Amino acid sequence: MPLDMKQVLKIGAIAVLGTGLGLGLTWAAMTTGFTFERVDFGAWRAQPQAPASLNDPYMRAFVARNGLAPMGAAEGLAFVAMRDSAGRRLTPACDYRIAGPVPQARAWTISVLGADGGRSHRQENRRGFTSSELVRDFGGGFSIVLAQQARPGNWLPLAAEEDFILLLRLYDTPRALNAATLKETDLPQVMAERCR
């Protein structure tokens, strides 16, 4: 039985919608790194199984597209913050303070990266700290200020017109194999102090 024009249009519309939905979901998976293995801890998020997930074609595409080198479970654990602890997107228009506990690790680093995960364009100054070079208070705690203008103590510069993210890497940590047991209070807070 031949198809009439109405049926042909319905089939065409379904095909266009299906193709658009498939392409849209693929784009979202590749640009956001969407995965069911992501774990959120307040401002920070981690994908502890990312190396094991490289069998997933979407994860492989995300890693390749963003030039990432995920840490293996034996190496450590990486956390990314795109928002502050109140849930607001990080912006260079605000000054931030990072303070609080860091999970047990042999060493750790915290860095400011461009919004795409690459190096920040403001390279004439420091872009990160290691756990061994921070100035600490008498109790062993620390606080890092992120601002466009220089601050005393632990300061990381922000470029005026460049969005950014934070990367916290724990090296040789026992938490790498059981990251889901971490709580928000186990990681430092990212607090906005002043916005212009």
C-alpha positions, 0 to 999 in steps of 0.5 A, spaced: 500 500 500 503 506 497 504 511 503 500 518 502 503 525 503 501 525 510 505 519 512 511 521 509 511 528 512 510 524 519 516 519 518 520 525 515 519 529 522 520 523 526 527 522 522 529 529 523 527 530 531 531 523 532 537 525 528 537 532 532 536 529 539 541 524 538 546 529 535 544 534 541 545 529 546 552 527 543 554 534 543 552 535 550 556 528 552 562 531 549 562 538 551 560 537 559 563 530 560 556 528 562 557 521 565 553 517 571 560 516 574 560 523 576 560 525 584 559 532 586 561 535 593 559 542 594 563 546 589 567 540 587 566 534 582 570 528 580 569 522 576 573 517 579 572 512 574 574 516 568 580 512 566 576 505 567 571 509 563 575 510 557 572 504 554 566 508 553 566 512 546 563 518 549 568 519 555 574 517 550 571 523 545 570 528 551 578 526 554 580 527 546 576 533 545 579 537 551 586 534 551 585 531 558 590 526 561 585 523 567 589 520 573 589 513 574 586 510 581 593 508 583 596 515 581 590 519 585 584 523 584 582 530 581 576 535 582 574 540 578 570 546 581 566 551 576 562 554 581 563 556 588 560 553 594 554 557 594 552 554 587 554 561 583 558 560 577 566 562 578 567 569 574 573 574 574 568 579 577 569 576 584 574 575 589 574 568 592 577 565 598 579 557 598 579 554 605 578 548 609 580 541 609 583 537 604 583 529 604 589 525 606 594 525 600 602 524 599 601 531 596 596 535 592 596 541 587 590 547 586 590 550 580 586 556 576 585 554 569 581 557 563 574 555 562 575 550 557 580 546 562 586 549 558 592 554 561 589 561 563 592 566 559 595 570 564 601 566 565 606 572 567 604 570 574 603 564 579 597 559 576 597 554 582 600 552 589 602 545 591 601 543 598 608 544 600 609 551 598 603 554 601 603 559 607 599 556 613 596 558 619 599 556 626 593 550 626 596 548 619 590 550 615 591 555 609 587 560 605 588 562 598 585 568 595 583 568 588 583 576 585 585 580 579 589 585 584 595 582 588 593 580 596 598 578 601 599 571 603 597 565 598 594 569 592 592 566 585 591 572 580 585 572 575 585 575 568 580 580 568 576 578 562 577 570 562 572 565 565 576 560 569 575 553 573 579 550 579 583 544 579 584 540 585 589 534 584 590 529 590 596 525 589 597 518 592 591 518 596 587 512 599 581 516 597 582 514 590 579 507 590 573 510 594 571 517 592 564 516 593 565 516 601 567 523 601 563 528 604 562 536 602 566 538 608 572 533 606 574 538 601 575 546 601 570 551 601 570 556 595 567 562 597 566 569 594 568 575 598 567 581 593 564 582 586 564 588 582 
